Amino acid sequence: MREVVFIKKNEKVWKDYDAYLRGEQQLSADDLAEFYIQITDDLSYAKTFYPKSKALIEYLNRLALASHQSIYRNKREESSRFINFWRYEVPMAIRESHKEIFISLIIFLSAIGVGVFSTWLDPEFPRMILGDQYVNMTLDNIARGNPMAVYESADQEAMFFFIGSNNIKVSFMAYIMGIFGSVFSGLILVYNGIMVGAFQTFFVQQDLFWLSFSTIFIHGALELSEIVITGGAGLVLGNSLLFPGTYSRRVSLVRGAKRSLKIVIGSVPVVIIAAIIESYVTRQYMSLGDYGRLAIIVISFAYVIWYYYFYPIIVEKKLNQI
């Protein structure tokens, strides 16, 4: 069956269910069950025969998820909405945005490469990015035998509130700049990537690669991952404005904003955890030892890969099989 025939044959059912979701139509429990069966069947059919029709598959995915929640959510429990948000809505938004998150990762890693290359060519480059004061302070710390002393220099509580608010600000900037077009979110990723590359290479030039890497990534594994993920959300937002596809620009932007905002909200707890680690754990880098630091880094990256890559795929398969 040609795609246009498939859509024409089933679009009335989809539109009726869309009207129900908008509160414009009432449906009985039996009707809801029938809608759910047909929509999941249509979704499976579309994925099998029209795998390149991203807009159609995303639309049916949204209807299938909404249908699942309508049937299985216990409406008497206020907490169920909160649980479903983290169990289904955030993972599905991430799954639909895997392409943009991957592009965000490529941009960020490329920018790190630029920072590394620039610092190797010009050892003064980190001063342009990090500032003379920070570089001079770090050199003084290295001379005193405590290269990472910057993480011990501030009150823990004050450091947590400052770092937490700053991390959230950077993450939201990477996201919200997407409203002006994907390129602006990309620029935020480029700037932060160059800064990381220059910062890390500066320590390599001081023969402190492992100590600096294993200390910075105690919190950086989560912190930098979330910049990439919220940057991906910004690309979703920007692309929905620049490339509306078969939707009107307004409808495309609203859909993109809803999906990307779920990703950003879902990232806030991880950003806060990264701030807690940086404020209370990173300063213990010497007592943690090499294996302690490495364990935290591995666990952090394992969580990011699981929740942001594997778990959304698992959720998608689970919803398609119900």
C-alpha positions as CSV (number, residue, x, y, z in Angstrom):
1,M,0.0,0.0,0.0
2,R,1.4,3.4,-0.9
3,E,2.0,5.8,2.0
4,V,-0.5,8.4,0.7
5,V,-3.2,5.7,0.5
6,F,-2.4,4.4,4.0
7,I,-2.7,7.9,5.5
8,K,-5.9,8.7,3.6
9,K,-7.4,5.4,4.8
10,N,-6.7,5.9,8.5
11,E,-6.4,9.7,9.0
12,K,-10.0,10.0,10.2
13,V,-9.4,7.7,13.1
14,W,-6.2,9.6,14.0
15,K,-7.9,12.9,13.8
16,D,-10.8,11.7,16.0
17,Y,-8.4,10.6,18.6
18,D,-6.5,13.9,18.4
19,A,-9.7,15.7,19.0
20,Y,-10.3,13.6,22.1
21,L,-6.8,14.5,23.4
22,R,-7.6,18.2,22.9
23,G,-10.8,17.8,24.8
24,E,-13.0,18.4,21.8
25,Q,-14.6,14.9,21.8
26,Q,-15.7,12.3,24.4
27,L,-14.9,8.6,24.0
28,S,-16.0,5.6,25.9
29,A,-13.6,3.1,27.5
30,D,-14.4,0.6,24.7
31,D,-13.7,3.3,22.0
32,L,-10.4,4.1,23.7
33,A,-9.3,0.5,23.6
34,E,-10.2,0.2,19.9
35,F,-8.4,3.4,19.1
36,Y,-5.3,2.1,21.0
37,I,-5.3,-1.2,19.2
38,Q,-5.6,0.5,15.8
39,I,-3.0,3.2,16.5
40,T,-0.4,0.7,17.7
41,D,-1.1,-1.5,14.6
42,D,-0.8,1.5,12.3
43,L,2.5,2.6,14.1
44,S,4.0,-0.9,13.6
45,Y,2.8,-0.9,9.9
46,A,4.3,2.5,9.3
47,K,7.6,1.6,10.8
48,T,7.8,-1.5,8.7
49,F,6.7,-0.1,5.3
50,Y,7.5,3.6,5.6
51,P,10.7,3.8,7.8
52,K,11.8,7.0,6.2
53,S,8.6,8.9,7.0
54,K,9.8,10.4,10.2
55,A,6.9,12.9,10.6
56,L,4.3,10.1,10.3
57,I,6.1,7.8,12.7
58,E,6.6,10.6,15.3
59,Y,2.9,11.5,15.0
60,L,1.7,7.9,15.5
61,N,4.2,7.5,18.3
62,R,2.7,10.4,20.1
63,L,-0.8,9.1,19.7
64,A,0.2,5.6,20.9
65,L,1.9,7.0,24.0
66,A,-1.0,9.3,24.8
67,S,-3.4,6.3,24.3
68,H,-1.4,4.1,26.6
69,Q,-1.4,6.7,29.3
70,S,-5.1,7.3,28.9
71,I,-5.9,3.6,29.4
72,Y,-3.4,2.6,32.0
73,R,-2.9,5.7,34.1
74,N,-4.7,5.6,37.5
75,K,-6.3,9.0,37.5
76,R,-7.0,8.9,41.2
77,E,-3.4,9.1,42.0
78,E,-1.8,12.5,41.5
79,S,1.7,10.9,41.7
80,S,1.0,8.7,38.6
81,R,1.3,11.7,36.3
82,F,4.7,12.5,37.8
83,I,5.9,8.9,37.5
84,N,4.7,8.5,33.9
85,F,6.5,11.7,33.0
86,W,9.9,10.1,33.9
87,R,9.0,6.6,32.9
88,Y,7.5,7.3,29.5
89,E,7.2,10.9,28.4
90,V,10.9,12.0,28.9
91,P,12.3,8.8,27.4
92,M,10.0,9.0,24.4
93,A,10.9,12.6,23.8
94,I,14.6,11.6,24.0
95,R,14.0,8.7,21.7
96,E,12.4,10.9,19.1
97,S,15.4,13.3,19.4
98,H,18.3,10.8,19.3
99,K,19.4,12.2,15.9
100,E,19.6,15.8,17.2
101,I,21.4,14.7,20.4
102,F,23.9,12.7,18.3
103,I,24.5,15.8,16.1
104,S,24.9,17.9,19.3
105,L,27.5,15.3,20.5
106,I,29.4,15.6,17.2
107,I,29.5,19.4,17.4
108,F,30.7,19.3,21.0
109,L,33.4,16.8,20.4
110,S,34.5,18.7,17.3
111,A,34.7,21.9,19.3
112,I,36.8,20.1,21.9
113,G,39.1,19.1,19.1
114,V,39.4,22.7,18.0
115,G,40.3,23.7,21.6
116,V,42.9,21.0,21.8
117,F,44.5,21.8,18.4
118,S,44.5,25.6,19.1
119,T,46.2,25.1,22.5
120,W,48.9,22.9,21.0
121,L,49.5,25.5,18.3
122,D,49.5,28.4,20.8
123,P,50.1,27.7,24.5
124,E,48.6,31.1,25.2
125,F,45.3,30.2,23.8
126,P,43.8,29.1,27.2
127,R,44.3,32.6,28.5
128,M,42.0,33.9,25.7
129,I,39.3,31.4,26.7
130,L,39.7,31.0,30.4
131,G,41.2,34.3,31.3
132,D,44.6,35.3,32.7
133,Q,43.4,35.3,36.3
134,Y,42.3,31.7,36.2
135,V,45.4,30.5,34.3
136,N,47.7,32.3,36.7
137,M,45.9,30.9,39.8
138,T,46.1,27.4,38.4
139,L,49.8,27.7,37.7
140,D,50.3,28.9,41.3
141,N,48.4,25.9,42.5
142,I,50.5,23.6,40.4
143,A,53.7,25.2,41.8
144,R,52.4,24.5,45.4
145,G,51.7,20.9,44.5
146,N,47.9,21.1,44.6
147,P,46.8,21.5,40.9
148,M,43.1,21.1,41.6
149,A,43.0,23.4,44.6
150,V,40.3,25.5,42.9
151,Y,37.7,22.8,44.0
152,E,38.7,23.2,47.6
153,S,38.8,27.0,47.8
154,A,35.1,27.8,48.3
155,D,32.5,27.1,51.0
156,Q,30.6,23.9,50.0
157,E,27.1,25.3,50.3
158,A,27.9,28.5,48.5
159,M,29.8,26.6,45.8
160,F,26.7,24.3,45.3
161,F,24.3,27.1,44.8
162,F,26.6,29.0,42.5
163,I,27.6,25.9,40.4
164,G,24.0,24.5,40.3
165,S,22.5,27.8,39.1
166,N,25.3,28.3,36.6
167,N,24.9,24.7,35.2
168,I,21.2,25.2,34.8
169,K,21.8,28.5,33.1
170,V,24.2,27.0,30.6
171,S,21.9,24.1,29.9
172,F,18.9,26.4,29.4
173,M,20.9,28.7,27.2
174,A,22.0,25.8,25.0
175,Y,18.2,24.9,24.7
176,I,16.5,28.3,24.5
177,M,18.9,29.7,21.9
178,G,17.3,27.2,19.6
179,I,14.3,29.5,19.3
180,F,16.5,31.7,17.1
181,G,17.5,28.8,14.9
182,S,19.6,25.7,15.4
183,V,22.9,27.5,14.7
184,F,22.7,29.5,17.9
185,S,22.4,26.3,20.1
186,G,25.3,25.0,18.0
187,L,27.4,28.1,18.9
188,I,26.8,27.5,22.6
189,L,28.0,23.9,22.2
190,V,31.1,25.1,20.2
191,Y,32.0,27.7,22.9
192,N,31.8,25.2,25.7
193,G,33.6,22.5,23.7
194,I,36.5,24.8,22.9
195,M,36.7,25.8,26.5
196,V,36.9,22.1,27.6
197,G,39.5,21.3,25.0
198,A,41.7,24.2,25.9
199,F,41.3,23.6,29.6
200,Q,42.2,19.9,29.4
201,T,45.2,20.5,27.0
202,F,46.5,23.2,29.3
203,F,46.9,20.5,32.0
204,V,48.4,18.0,29.5
205,Q,51.1,20.6,28.8
206,Q,51.8,20.7,32.5
207,D,52.2,16.8,32.5
208,L,49.0,16.5,34.6
209,F,46.7,14.8,32.1
210,W,45.4,11.9,34.3
211,L,45.0,13.9,37.5
212,S,43.2,16.7,35.7
213,F,41.0,14.4,33.6
214,S,40.0,12.1,36.5
215,T,39.3,15.0,38.8
216,I,37.4,17.2,36.4
217,F,35.2,14.3,35.1
218,I,34.2,13.3,38.6
219,H,31.4,15.9,38.0
220,G,32.1,16.7,34.4
221,A,30.8,13.3,33.2
222,L,27.3,14.4,34.1
223,E,27.7,18.1,33.6
224,L,29.1,18.0,30.1
225,S,26.7,15.2,29.1
226,E,23.8,17.4,30.0
227,I,25.2,20.3,28.0
228,V,25.2,18.0,25.0
229,I,21.7,16.7,25.7
230,T,20.2,20.2,26.2
231,G,22.1,21.3,23.2
232,G,20.3,18.5,21.3
233,A,17.0,19.8,22.7
234,G,17.9,23.2,21.3
235,L,18.5,21.7,17.9
236,V,15.1,20.1,18.1
237,L,13.6,23.4,18.9
238,G,15.5,25.2,16.1
239,N,14.9,22.5,13.5
240,S,11.1,22.6,14.2
241,L,11.2,26.3,13.3
242,L,13.5,26.1,10.3
243,F,12.3,22.8,8.8
244,P,8.6,22.4,9.6
245,G,8.2,19.6,7.0
246,T,4.5,18.8,6.3
247,Y,3.3,20.9,9.2
248,S,2.7,24.6,9.3
249,R,5.6,26.5,10.9
250,R,3.5,27.3,14.0
251,V,2.3,23.7,14.5
252,S,5.9,22.4,14.0
253,L,7.3,24.9,16.5
254,V,4.7,24.0,19.1
255,R,5.4,20.3,18.7
256,G,9.2,20.8,18.8
257,A,8.9,23.0,21.8
258,K,6.9,20.5,23.8
259,R,9.2,17.6,22.9
260,S,12.4,19.6,23.6
261,L,11.1,21.1,26.9
262,K,10.5,17.6,28.2
263,I,14.1,16.7,27.6
264,V,15.4,19.9,29.3
265,I,13.1,19.4,32.4
266,G,14.3,15.8,32.5
267,S,17.9,16.9,32.6
268,V,17.5,19.3,35.6
269,P,17.9,16.7,38.3
270,V,21.1,15.4,36.7
271,V,22.5,19.0,36.5
272,I,21.8,19.4,40.2
273,I,23.4,16.1,41.0
274,A,26.5,17.2,39.0
275,A,26.6,20.4,41.1
276,I,26.4,18.4,44.3
277,I,29.2,16.2,43.2
278,E,31.4,19.1,42.2
279,S,30.7,20.9,45.5
280,Y,31.1,18.1,47.9
281,V,32.9,15.2,46.2
282,T,35.4,16.6,43.7
283,R,37.2,18.5,46.4
284,Q,38.0,15.0,47.9
285,Y,39.9,14.1,44.7
286,M,43.1,13.2,46.5
287,S,41.5,10.9,49.1
288,L,39.4,9.2,46.5
289,G,42.5,8.0,44.7
290,D,42.7,6.9,41.0
291,Y,40.3,4.0,41.4
292,G,37.7,6.0,43.3
293,R,37.7,8.8,40.8
294,L,37.5,6.4,37.9
295,A,34.6,4.5,39.5
296,I,32.5,7.7,39.8
297,I,33.3,8.6,36.1
298,V,32.4,5.1,34.8
299,I,29.1,5.0,36.8
300,S,28.2,8.5,35.7
301,F,28.8,7.8,32.0
302,A,27.0,4.4,32.3
303,Y,23.9,6.1,33.7
304,V,23.9,8.7,30.9
305,I,24.3,6.1,28.2
306,W,21.6,3.9,29.8
307,Y,18.9,6.5,30.5
308,Y,19.5,8.6,27.3
309,Y,20.2,5.9,24.8
310,F,19.2,2.4,25.8
311,Y,16.2,3.1,28.1
312,P,14.3,5.2,25.5
313,I,14.7,2.4,23.0
314,I,13.4,-0.1,25.6
315,V,10.4,2.1,26.3
316,E,9.6,2.5,22.6
317,K,9.6,-1.2,22.1
318,K,7.5,-1.8,25.2
319,L,4.8,0.6,24.1
320,N,4.8,-0.8,20.6
321,Q,4.2,-4.3,22.0
322,I,1.4,-3.5,24.4
